[in-house]
Amino acid sequence: MGPCERGRLAARDEMGEHESMLEVKNISKSFGGNAVLKDISFRIEEGEIIGLIGPNGAGKTTLFNVITGFHRSRTGSIRFDGADITRMSPESICLLGLCRTFQITKPFSHIPVLDNVMIGALSREKTIKGARTRAEEILEFVGMKEKKDLLGRNLTIADRKRLEIARGLATSPKLFLLDEVMAGLNPHELNEVTGLIRRLREMGITLLIIEHIMSVIMNLSHRVLVLDHGDLIAEGKPEDVACDPTCISAYLGEEYLAAQNR
């Protein structure tokens, strides 16, 4: 038994039989006869930051799409915060407190940043005034207060990423799924977004994060899930996953292990 499998079993022993914040059981998804997700099962506990890693085409974003209702799983079930959300719409799932960002950011380009965030806030707020107040508070939190009047189309990549987080945050998520919100950022921007993610957790938000920047995801995560060709090949603490031969072969590479041992 490898270290990743031991870590997975230990995590399940600690969780016991209680209901987790998110329970994914035996999820499968195919497109045109090609299996993209194969019998995926895992749990997320309240307050965790979970990293989801794997090579391009492993099924990570598809898994996000299934969890959040944009795709339907062929098998299995998904429970969030005590509710069965397997067949729910994305809108209904969001109102329960499960929100996600998208890998390709698409702000409403012809309206200001503030209005972009107000649209998310209106899922909770009953008045325009309330939505505006909420949006302004969120923009200050993510560091975009001074850019609230900029049009969506005029934002840099880094600001588009922040806006994507802000729009999701405006829906008041309990569990927030972040899809490569650090892709394309320089080291300074990476540090800022990493700090923002830590502050989200301090607010009580649980996080599931897809990311390819291993130095960041391994430092942020309590546990890491590894997908490869639709299979969940490993689950465990970052230090266990980093040294597991299966994970190294499928994704991390010997160079990553060598860099960690320097």
Secondary structure, DSSP 8 states (H G I E B T S, - for coil): --HHHHHHHHHHHHHTTS--SEEEEEEEEEETTEEEEEEEEEEE-TT-EEEEE--TTSSHHHHHHHHTTSS--SEEEEEETTEE-TT--HHHHHHHTEEE--SS----TTSBHHHHHHHHHTTT-SSHHHHHHHHHHHHHHHT-GGGTTSBGGG--HHHHHHHHHHHHHTT--SEEEEESTTTT--HHHHHHHHHHHHHHHHTT-EEEEE-S-HHHHHHH-SEEEEEETTEEEEEE-HHHHHT-HHHIIIII-HHHHHHHT-
